[in-house]
Amino acid sequence: MAAMIVERSLHNQFLSNTYLVADGEGGPGFFVDAGGPVTPLIGAAERLGIEPTHVLLTHHHFDHVSEVGALRERWPKLKVLIHPVERDLLGGGGDALGKGVELGTVEAGEMLQFGLLEVRPLKTPGHTAGMLSFLVSVPRTHPPGAHPPGSARPSSGSGPGGFQGGDAVVFTGDTLFKGSVGGVRAPGHTTYTDLRDSIMGTLMELPGDTIIYPGHTDATSVAREWEQNAFIRVWRGLDAEGSDACVALGEPATLILLGEDYDGGKKAWVRWPDGKDDIVPGSRVEVAEQA
C-alpha cells in the first residue's frame, strides 16, 4: 500500500500482535498495542528512520499492553492512548504499564493524523466494553463508497467513523480474527449482541479490500471474512444454526456453532435456556451424546 508501512511482532506464548505503522520510511509513526516482543519493532523503526509518537491501545488486557513500558524507555515522549472505559479498567495505567506511564484517552469520532495517514478509532465493544478498532487510511480520489470489482460487500455512502474511501487497513484488537471472532467472557466484557453488532454493523461495512490486522495471529481482509468466516456466514443467513444440546461453562445450552479459533483451538457460539447467546472457548463446551 502506497505511503503506509506496517511491521508486526508476534508474541510466541500469547500469539498477540504488536504493530508499528508509519507514513513511509522516515515518516511519522505509531504503535498499535504493545504485548511484545517490541525489540524487533524498535529495530525496524530505527532501520526505517521512523520516529513513533503514539501507542494506540485497542483494549486493556495484559497480552496487549505488557510492553508499553519498554517502548516508553526507548521513546520517553510516546503518548499512550486508550478508550476511557479501558483506562478505568487498567486503573489509570499504574504498574501494569510500567513506572511513570500515564494514559491518555481517545474515543470513536476522534481522528488522528500521522502524515498522510488518517486514523479513525471505531467503537467495537463486546470482548471488552471500551474496545476500539483503528481504521488507518490513505485518502484517494475515486468516489466515496466505491468497492472493488466483484466485491459482495454492501455499499452505503459514508462508512464507519466517517470513512469516505481510500486505501485502508483496520486493526481489530480482539473483536475479529481470521476465521474467528472474539469471546465475550474475558475481563471487562459486555455481550454477544455487542460483539455481533461491532462486526456486522461496523467492521463488515468497510470496503471488501480493507486489510484486517487482528490482535492475534494472521492478517485477513473484510472480503475474506465476509465469505469464509463461519460466524459471519451464519449471521448472514448463508449457513444454518446448529441445534445440538451441550454443556457450556458447566451449564446446559444449545450449541449454535463450533468454529475454528486463531490459536488452532475452537470458539463456540452457544444459546442459554433463557434465549441469550454467548461466545465462549470451545474447550469449555461438551456436546451431549446422541441417544
Sequence and secondary structure as in RCSB ss.txt:
>XXXX:A:sequence
MAAMIVERSLHNQFLSNTYLVADGEGGPGFFVDAGGPVTPLIGAAERLGIEPTHVLLTHHHFDHVSEVGALRERW
PKLKVLIHPVERDLLGGGGDALGKGVELGTVEAGEMLQFGLLEVRPLKTPGHTAGMLSFLVSVPRTHPPGAHPPG
SARPSSGSGPGGFQGGDAVVFTGDTLFKGSVGGVRAPGHTTYTDLRDSIMGTLMELPGDTIIYPGHTDATSVARE
WEQNAFIRVWRGLDAEGSDACVALGEPATLILLGEDYDGGKKAWVRWPDGKDDIVPGSRVEVAEQA
>XXXX:A:secstr
 TT EEEEEE TTT BEEEEEESSTTSEEEEE   S  HHHHHHHHHHT EEEEEE S   HHHHTTHHHHHHHS
TT EEEE HHHHHHTTTSGGGG TT  EEE  TT  EEETTEEEEEEE  SSSTT EEEEEEE  SS TT   TT
      SS GGG   SEEEEEEETSEETTEE  S STT   HHHHHHHHHHTGGGS TT EEEESBS  EEHHHH
HHH HHHHHHTTSS    EEEEETTEEEEEEEEEE TTSSEEEEEE TTS EEEEEGGGEEE    
